[in-house]
């Protein structure tokens, strides 16, 4: 309207004949530029709306984990969200740099910020999940808890936070809502930091056991933990004897737990 100096509004009086009478063709170049700009702005708006719509059906797929009475995030959720995040982060950053993005700058910046935050949330979440899955059965042992009380207390704190996080996700599985929980990223970061401390303490503990009995250096952490987590049952060493002592397949135990013989791979016995 400013270009042609009359109101160009869609009504019954706005006809092709009127457009011709007003010599609109004299302003064709300027009108073409306006039209191109509007078209590009519409394309950006359509893309932004489509991105929002694509997240609507995305839900967290949570699976019960053994007999822990809590849940873990399935790989289906991770793959689906990662694929969308990778695609949408690139689109958001491309749109933000467009000269036609001004009318939607606030929405684009908000979308980009949420995508980047969600990406970090999922990265930390999966780290915490991986370590929690490894440590949960270890600190389920009363023997380990007694031998590592400080680390056990710290793991208990992480475990409580993990269960709270999974319960909150379970109550509303929509990805756009789960990832917008207040303090979620900070809570996951704290869990990750605490688990690193627990892991370091566990490794130091295993190192002291190996230094006290060097044959333990032939065993993996998992093998050694299996032995240490069942100190009341000395027969638990048998599956690992051949790794620690090349010539010994297993040990024979009396009813009171005392060793009374050694058995070789050839079934030879020494009592």
Beta strands, then each sheet from edge to edge (+ up, - down):
strand 1: 62-64
strand 2: 71-73
strand 3: 250-253
strand 4: 259-263
strand 5: 269-270
sheet 1: 1+ 2-
sheet 2: 3+ 4- 5+
end
